[in-house]
Amino acid sequence: MSSVLLTSCGFNTEDIKNQFLDFIDRDISQLKVAIITTGSPMKENNRYAQRAMQDFKDMGFQNIEFVDIEFDDPQILLHRDVIYINGGNPFTLLYYAKKSGADAIIKTLASQNVIIIGVSAGALILGPNINIVGYFTPEMNTMDVTDFRALCVTDKFIFPHYDREDIFRDSTNRTIEERIVEFESNENCKVTRLRDDEYISILTNQTQ
């Protein structure tokens, strides 16, 4: 059973929290959670990572830890029931996911009874590629990533923060929607727009 939750801002609403809790059919207090912090330069001190930690505690989880796949052994993830991939720089996150081997581990876990939550950049790397990041914010590619192929846990091309024109300003004053439409035409793909209060829930039966 594959349980994947794609969000822009994590547990941003009660609706998103409830959808996540609907995935769970075991004793929450016994489940182990990993919060991957690699996408942010602040790592576990990133305010969204800290908020996720508190959200998990408030829901009744007791075994929660931060994992940085830039430095930590990604094998840690094999022994976790919930993988929460925090946001930040998608290029950095994808680079270290591949370099560490966490990409293969996450793909394996997604086909097992493990819940995968992707937040912003974390949601982007679970898709087929991060081409849209290179199109919108190429300046973020400080790692000089040339292979934009992502983990393919889902076939959905996500654009998080679709309602945040303030963080995706364009020199020609085009809207986010106008630029996405152009991207879709150039790439021959369909992008799923995700506002900050929205989520995508994916629950499928899979065999490895």
C-alpha positions as CSV (number, residue, x, y, z in Angstrom):
1,M,0.0,0.0,0.0
2,S,1.4,3.4,-1.0
3,S,0.3,6.4,1.0
4,V,1.6,9.8,-0.3
5,L,0.6,13.3,0.7
6,L,1.8,16.3,-1.4
7,T,1.5,19.7,0.2
8,S,2.8,23.2,-0.2
9,C,3.1,24.0,3.5
10,G,2.9,20.7,5.4
11,F,0.1,20.4,8.0
12,N,-1.1,23.9,7.1
13,T,-4.8,23.2,7.8
14,E,-6.9,20.9,9.9
15,D,-8.1,19.3,6.6
16,I,-4.6,18.3,5.7
17,K,-3.9,16.9,9.2
18,N,-7.0,14.9,9.1
19,Q,-6.2,13.5,5.6
20,F,-2.8,12.4,7.0
21,L,-4.4,10.8,10.1
22,D,-6.8,8.9,7.8
23,F,-3.7,7.1,6.4
24,I,-2.9,5.7,9.8
25,D,-4.4,2.4,11.0
26,R,-1.9,1.7,13.8
27,D,-1.1,3.1,17.2
28,I,0.4,6.5,16.6
29,S,2.5,6.4,19.8
30,Q,4.4,3.4,18.4
31,L,5.1,4.9,14.9
32,K,8.5,6.3,14.1
33,V,8.8,9.6,12.1
34,A,11.7,11.0,10.1
35,I,11.7,14.7,9.1
36,I,14.2,15.2,6.3
37,T,15.7,18.7,6.7
38,T,18.2,18.7,3.9
39,G,16.5,21.2,1.5
40,S,16.9,24.2,3.9
41,P,20.2,25.8,4.8
42,M,18.8,26.1,8.3
43,K,18.3,22.3,8.5
44,E,16.4,21.3,11.6
45,N,16.3,24.9,12.8
46,N,14.2,25.8,9.8
47,R,10.9,27.1,11.2
48,Y,8.8,24.8,9.0
49,A,10.8,21.8,10.2
50,Q,10.3,22.9,13.8
51,R,6.6,23.4,13.2
52,A,6.4,19.9,11.7
53,M,8.0,18.5,14.8
54,Q,5.5,20.2,17.0
55,D,2.6,19.1,14.8
56,F,3.6,15.5,15.0
57,K,3.9,15.8,18.8
58,D,0.5,17.4,19.0
59,M,-1.0,14.5,17.0
60,G,0.4,12.0,19.5
61,F,3.6,10.8,17.9
62,Q,6.4,10.1,20.3
63,N,9.3,8.8,18.1
64,I,10.3,11.7,15.9
65,E,13.7,12.7,14.6
66,F,15.3,15.0,12.2
67,V,17.3,13.4,9.4
68,D,19.7,15.3,7.1
69,I,20.6,13.1,4.2
70,E,23.6,15.4,3.4
71,F,25.3,14.0,6.4
72,D,23.2,11.2,8.0
73,D,23.1,7.6,6.7
74,P,19.9,7.3,4.7
75,Q,19.5,3.7,5.9
76,I,17.9,5.3,9.0
77,L,14.8,5.9,6.8
78,L,14.3,2.1,6.4
79,H,13.2,1.9,10.0
80,R,10.7,4.7,9.9
81,D,6.9,4.5,9.4
82,V,6.4,8.1,8.3
83,I,8.9,10.1,6.1
84,Y,8.3,13.9,6.0
85,I,10.3,15.6,3.4
86,N,10.6,19.3,4.4
87,G,10.9,22.0,1.8
88,G,13.7,24.4,0.8
89,N,15.8,24.3,-2.3
90,P,14.6,21.5,-4.7
91,F,18.0,21.3,-6.4
92,T,19.9,20.8,-3.2
93,L,17.3,18.3,-1.9
94,L,17.4,16.3,-5.1
95,Y,21.2,16.4,-5.3
96,Y,21.7,14.9,-1.9
97,A,18.9,12.4,-2.3
98,K,20.7,11.0,-5.3
99,K,24.2,11.3,-3.8
100,S,23.3,9.6,-0.5
101,G,21.1,6.9,-2.1
102,A,18.1,8.2,-0.2
103,D,16.3,8.4,-3.5
104,A,16.3,4.6,-4.0
105,I,15.3,4.1,-0.3
106,I,12.4,6.5,-0.5
107,K,11.1,4.9,-3.7
108,T,11.3,1.5,-2.0
109,L,9.5,2.8,1.1
110,A,6.7,4.3,-1.1
111,S,5.8,0.8,-2.3
112,Q,5.5,-0.5,1.3
113,N,3.3,0.5,4.2
114,V,5.2,3.7,4.8
115,I,3.6,7.2,4.6
116,I,5.5,9.7,2.5
117,I,4.8,13.4,2.9
118,G,6.3,15.9,0.5
119,V,6.3,19.6,1.4
120,S,7.0,22.2,-1.3
121,A,10.4,21.1,-2.6
122,G,9.8,17.7,-0.9
123,A,6.7,17.3,-3.1
124,L,8.5,18.4,-6.2
125,I,11.2,15.7,-5.9
126,L,8.6,13.0,-5.5
127,G,7.4,13.7,-9.1
128,P,9.0,12.8,-12.5
129,N,11.4,15.8,-12.6
130,I,12.0,19.3,-11.3
131,N,12.1,21.0,-14.7
132,I,9.6,23.6,-13.7
133,V,11.9,24.8,-10.9
134,G,14.6,25.4,-13.5
135,Y,12.0,27.3,-15.6
136,F,10.7,29.5,-12.7
137,T,13.7,29.9,-10.5
138,P,17.0,28.8,-12.2
139,E,19.0,30.9,-9.8
140,M,18.2,28.3,-7.1
141,N,20.4,25.8,-8.8
142,T,23.5,26.6,-6.7
143,M,24.6,22.9,-6.8
144,D,24.9,23.0,-10.7
145,V,22.5,20.1,-11.0
146,T,22.2,19.0,-14.6
147,D,20.0,15.9,-14.2
148,F,16.6,17.2,-13.2
149,R,15.0,13.7,-13.1
150,A,13.4,13.1,-9.8
151,L,12.1,10.1,-7.7
152,C,9.0,9.3,-9.7
153,V,7.1,8.2,-6.6
154,T,4.2,10.0,-8.3
155,D,3.6,10.9,-11.9
156,K,2.3,14.3,-11.0
157,F,4.1,17.5,-11.9
158,I,3.5,19.8,-8.9
159,F,3.7,23.5,-8.7
160,P,3.5,24.4,-5.0
161,H,2.6,27.9,-3.7
162,Y,0.4,28.5,-6.8
163,D,-1.4,31.3,-5.0
164,R,1.9,33.1,-4.0
165,E,2.5,35.7,-6.7
166,D,4.6,37.6,-4.2
167,I,7.3,34.9,-4.2
168,F,7.4,34.2,-7.9
169,R,7.7,37.7,-9.4
170,D,8.4,37.9,-13.1
171,S,10.4,40.7,-14.8
172,T,7.8,40.9,-17.5
173,N,4.9,40.9,-15.0
174,R,3.4,37.6,-16.2
175,T,1.3,35.8,-13.7
176,I,2.2,32.4,-12.4
177,E,-0.6,30.9,-14.4
178,E,0.6,32.5,-17.7
179,R,4.1,31.1,-17.1
180,I,2.8,27.6,-16.2
181,V,0.7,27.5,-19.4
182,E,3.8,28.4,-21.4
183,F,5.8,25.7,-19.5
184,E,3.1,23.1,-20.2
185,S,3.2,23.9,-23.9
186,N,7.0,23.7,-24.1
187,E,7.3,20.5,-22.1
188,N,4.1,18.9,-23.3
189,C,2.9,18.1,-19.8
190,K,0.2,18.9,-17.3
191,V,1.1,20.7,-14.1
192,T,-1.0,20.3,-11.0
193,R,-1.4,23.7,-9.3
194,L,-1.2,23.5,-5.5
195,R,-2.2,26.4,-3.3
196,D,-0.8,26.8,0.2
197,D,-4.0,25.4,1.7
198,E,-4.3,22.5,-0.7
199,Y,-3.0,18.9,-0.8
200,I,-2.9,15.9,-3.0
201,S,-3.6,12.5,-1.4
202,I,-2.4,9.4,-3.2
203,L,-3.4,6.0,-1.9
204,T,-2.7,3.0,-4.2
205,N,-2.1,-0.7,-4.0
206,Q,1.4,-1.4,-5.3
207,T,3.7,-4.3,-5.6
208,Q,7.4,-4.0,-5.8
